[in-house]
Amino acid sequence: MELFLDFGMEYFGYDDTTKPNIDDYRKMDEAMEKMVGFFNKHAESLGEKAASEVYEFMKKNVLDLTAEKRAPAARSLLPVT
């Protein structure tokens, strides 16, 4: 039984949604691997412009749905292009 479930959480910045925490790094690392796999798989059928548009859509819209309140922190970990 845990007595202090949230002890030390402020150290990792879990409450600050503007700064990435360790979970954000792990999740975005996994997401980037999946995105790279997707773009590599569909490289022939996607042009550079379409790939850029898909990436921007994923970065702006899909991330808002999946990361919810942590989206700004998670988005800050993604490359610009």
C-alpha positions in Angstrom: 0.0 0.0 0.0 1.3 3.4 -1.0 0.9 6.2 1.6 2.3 9.1 -0.5 1.1 8.4 -4.1 2.1 11.8 -5.3 5.3 12.3 -3.3 8.0 13.8 -5.6 5.7 14.3 -8.6 6.4 18.0 -8.6 10.1 17.2 -9.2 9.2 15.8 -12.6 6.9 18.7 -13.5 3.8 16.5 -13.9 1.5 19.4 -13.1 3.0 21.9 -15.6 1.5 21.1 -19.0 3.8 23.5 -20.8 7.0 21.6 -19.9 7.6 18.0 -21.1 8.1 15.3 -18.4 9.6 11.9 -18.6 6.3 10.3 -19.7 6.1 12.8 -22.6 9.6 11.9 -23.7 8.8 8.2 -23.7 5.4 8.6 -25.5 6.8 11.0 -28.1 9.8 8.7 -28.8 7.4 5.9 -29.5 5.2 8.1 -31.6 8.1 9.3 -33.7 9.2 5.7 -34.4 5.6 5.0 -35.6 5.5 8.1 -37.7 8.9 7.4 -39.3 7.7 3.8 -40.1 4.5 5.2 -41.6 6.3 7.7 -43.8 8.9 5.1 -44.9 6.1 2.7 -45.8 4.2 5.2 -47.9 7.2 7.1 -49.3 6.5 6.2 -52.9 2.8 7.1 -52.8 3.3 10.3 -50.8 5.0 13.3 -52.2 7.0 15.7 -50.1 4.2 18.2 -49.9 1.6 15.6 -48.9 3.9 14.1 -46.4 4.5 17.5 -44.9 0.7 18.1 -44.7 0.1 14.8 -43.1 2.8 15.5 -40.5 1.4 18.9 -39.7 -2.1 17.4 -39.3 -0.8 14.7 -37.0 1.2 17.3 -35.0 -1.6 19.8 -34.6 -4.9 17.8 -34.6 -4.1 14.2 -33.7 -1.8 15.2 -30.8 -4.5 17.4 -29.3 -6.9 14.3 -29.2 -4.3 11.9 -27.9 -2.3 13.9 -25.5 -5.1 16.2 -24.4 -3.9 18.7 -21.7 -0.3 17.5 -22.2 -0.4 18.3 -26.0 1.6 21.6 -25.7 4.4 19.8 -23.8 4.4 16.8 -26.1 4.3 19.0 -29.2 7.4 20.8 -28.1 9.4 17.5 -28.4 8.5 17.1 -32.1 10.8 18.3 -34.9 9.6 21.3 -36.9 9.6 19.3 -40.2 
